Structure formats: structure tokens, C-alpha cells
Amino acid sequence: MKKKIIYAFYLLIAVIIVGVSLYLSVIYTPEIIGVVRDKETGKPIKDAKVSIGWHTVQPSVGGDVHSKHRTLIITTDAEGKYRIPKKFMLTYPCKPFSYISVLFYAHEYHYVSHKSEYRRSFSNIVPTGRIETEVTPVLEKIKSDTIFYKYLNELPVQMIWVGDDIPFLVEESKLFLKKYPKSRHVESVLLGLMQLYTDLRDFKNAFIQAELYIKKYPNSNAIPAIKLDIELFKRGMKESDR
């Protein structure tokens, strides 16, 4: 009797394992390596950022539904090299598409995006397709304030598919203000920088940027709203000091 119970228990475990394996699917993505280089010189770029997002896609009547499973941000070494680790991702057969989004970016360079995709059919839960194991992006230097400003607005949108890197956006905004102090885009960049500090809950620096904006643009239509923000920043600083 005892042996029958043990056999029944193992049989139940086996049925559960088979059932789960039929319902779920494991996506394996291999290690990806490469070197980030400067387009003009061909030299490797040290401390470039590599932001990665692992996704699945589920088709629906209203359009594909994208799910971001995990993200990772890494930095290139002194030789511009990077290594994206291999991952195992548990998904469902009803999500036949899986892919990796990678965003390469560095200070004062245009970003480069890359996408590797796996495809599966509804009748075949085993992934097919190929993810590159080596990607060597080439980044181009930004050479004007207008292009730099456009880049500052585009980069956050690209980061939706990978990991958010607000500290990097803060540094880039500060770099823009230092490099192009007389640009017609300075006002918008100041406002954007204030919002970035707010997103980081760095109310002290958000407060400093707000005061700087009021001093620089006293007749701006944004002043009433910024004065309200200043009160919120003061409250946030008091709460941080507790």
C-alpha cells in the first residue's frame, strides 16, 4: 500500500511537470558580446552605455501587446567591449514572439538601437530563429545644438523598450547647457532637467533649476506653474531631511 502511494505521488509529479512544460515555454538567449566604436575614428568608446530589454509579444485584436520581462544596463570597458549575459525567460505558447532590444549610447553621441527576435508558431512551443552573438555598433558624434536637442527628446522614447537611465539624461542635459549656453533650446532643456530631477526625487536640484529658470526667463508663461512646483520641491526637501 505504501509503495502504491509513493508511485502515485511520483506519477502526479510527472503529470504536473509535463503539463507545465506543455503550457509554458522557456526562451534561452545566448551571451552577446561586441565593441562600441566611434564612426569617424574607428576607436573604441570607453564608458558607453548598453541598455537591454527582454520582451515577449502577444498578438491581439487591438494590436500586439508587448511585455517587458527584465532590463539591464551595463557599461563598456576601457577597450569599448561589452558583454550581455545569457538569459532564460519563461513565457507562454500564446506569446509567439520574443525579442531582445538593445540601445547603445554615450555622451555626445547618437544612439544606435538593435533588435534580435525569436519566433514561435502556436503549434510549436519550441523557439526558432536566431539571436546574434556578436553586435558591434558604430556611434556618430553629435555636432550641433539642434541635433543635440532632438537627441535629448528622442532618447527617453527609445528607453521605453530597454532600461530607463535618468541619471545619464541628467548628465547629457547638463552637458548641453554647458556646451551651448546661447542656444535657442536652452529654455526647454532647463525645463526638462527640472523634470528629470523631479523624477529622481532630487528635490534640491529640481528647486535650484526652477530658481535658475525664473531668473533667466522672468516673463515666461511657465512661471506660475514653476512657482507651484517650487512649493512642492520645498515640501519634498523637508520630508527628505526628516
N, C-alpha and C positions, 0 to 999 in steps of 0.2 A: 504493500500500500504506500509505504514511504517513497519507494523508488518511482511509483507511478506519479506521485505528486511532484517529485523532482523533475521527471521527464516532462510533465505537463507545464511546469514552470519554465523550463528551458524552451519548450515549444512556443509558449506565449511570448517570450523574449524575442525568439527568432521571427515570429509573425510581426511583432511590433517593428523590429529593425527593417524587415522587408517592406512593410507598409510605409514607414517613414522615408526609406530610400526611393520608393516609387513616387512619393508625393513631393519630396524635396530634391534639390539638385545642388551639387557643390561646384562652384566655379573656381578654378585654380588659375591664378595669373602669375606668370613667371617673373623672376627678377629682371628689371630693366636697368641698363647702365648707359652711360654716354658722357659726352663732354660738351659744355656750353661754350660757344666761341663768338668772338667779335666778327661781324661781317666784313669790315674793312681790313683789319689786320690779320684775321685768322687766329689770333691769340686766344687762349682760354680765358674765361671771365671768372675771377675768384668771387666767392660770396654771392653768386647769382642764386635766385630762389627757384625751387622746383616744387610746385603745389599740385597735389594729386587727389583725385576724387574717384572712388569706386562706385559704379552705378548699376542699377537694373532698370529695365523699361517694360511696362505692362501696357499692351495695346488696349484701347477702349473706344467706345463710340464717339466720345467728345474729344479724342486725341490721346496720344501716348502719355502715360503717367510715369515720370522719372522719379526714382527713389535713390537718394544718395546714402550708401551704406556706411562709408567711412572716409575720412580725409587724412592727409598727412602733408606737412610742409618740411622740406629739407633744404640744405644749403650746399652749394658746390665747394669743393676744397680748393687749395692753392693752385691746382692744375686744372680747375674748371670741371672736375669729374663729379658725378653724382651716381647714386645707386638707389633705385626704388625697390624695396623688398618684395618678395613673392607673398601672395596672399591667398587664403582660402575664403570663399564667400558663399554662404548658404542662401539659396534662392528657391523659387517655386517654378514648376513647369509652366505655369500660366504667364510667366515673365520670360519670353523667348529671347530677349535681347539683353546683353550685359556688356558694359564697356568701361574703360578707364579714360578719364580726362586728365590731361597734364598741362599745366601752364608754366612756362619758363619766363622769368622776368628778372630784371636787375636795374639798379639805379641809373636813370637817364638812358635806358634802352627800351626799344619797342618790345612788347611781349610777343611770345610765339605760343600758340596753343597746339596741342596734339591729341588725337583720339585713336584708341585701339579698341576694336569691337569683337565680341563673340556673338554668334547667332545660334539659336536652337529652334527646332520645329516643335509643334505641340505633340507630335507622335514620338519625338526623340528627345529625352531629357538630358542626353549626353551633349555637352557643349562642343561645337565645332567652330572653326575659324582660327585666326592666328593673331597673337599679340606680339608686336615686335619686342625683341630682347635687347635691342640697342637703338637709341634715338639720339642723334647729335644735332641739336638746334643751333641756328645761327642768328644772333640778335644784332639789330642795327641801332646805332646811336641816334638819339633824338636831337635835332639840330635847330629847332625854332620854338619860340614860346607858344605859338598857336598849336603846333603838333603836340607839344608837351601838355598843354591844357586839355586837348582832345584825348590824349592818352590817360590823363588823370580821371576823366569821366568814363572811359571805356573799361579800364582795368577792374573796377569794382563789379561791373556787369559780368566780366569773364570769370571772376572769382566765385560767382554763384555755383559754378559747376565743380569747383575744387574747394580748397580750404580758404576761409577769409583770412586776410593778412592786413588788418587795420594798422598795426604799427609801421608796416612798410609804406602804406599810403600816407601816413602822417609824415614820415621822413621824406617822401617824394614831394609832398606839398610844401614842406619847409625848404626843400632844395629849390623848388620852382621860385618861391618868394625871394630866396637869396640870389638866384641867378638872373631872374627877370623882374627886378623891383619896379620897373616902369611899364610893365606890360598892361594892356587893357584888360587882361584876365585876372589881375591881382585881387580885385574885389570878390569875384566868385570863388577864387581859391581860398581866400581868408574865411569866407562863409563855410566852405567845405571843410576846412581844417577845424573850425569850431565844432562842426557836427561830428567829425571823426573823434575829437577829444571827448565829446559827449557820449558817443558810442562806447568808448573805452572807460567811461565813468571817471575820467580825469577832469573833474570839475574846475580844478585850479587853473589848468592850462586853457580850458574852454573859456573861463572867466577872463583870462589875460587876452585871448584872441578877440573876445567880444568888446573889451575896452579899447583894444587897438583899432578895431573896425570902426567904432563910434568916433574915435579921434580922427581917423583918416577919412571917413565918409559921413560927416555930421548931418548932411542933408539927404541921406539915403532914405528911401521909403521903407527900408527894412529896420530902421532904428527902433520904432515902437515894439516890434516883436523881439528884437535883440535885448531890449531893456527888460522885458518879461523873462527872457532866458537868463539874464544876469541874476535875477532874484532866485531862480531855480538853481543856478550854479552856486550861489551863496549858501543856499539851504543844503545842497549836496556836500559842500565843503565842511559845513558844520557837522553833518552826520558822519562824515569820514573821520573827523577829529575826535569823535566820541570813543 
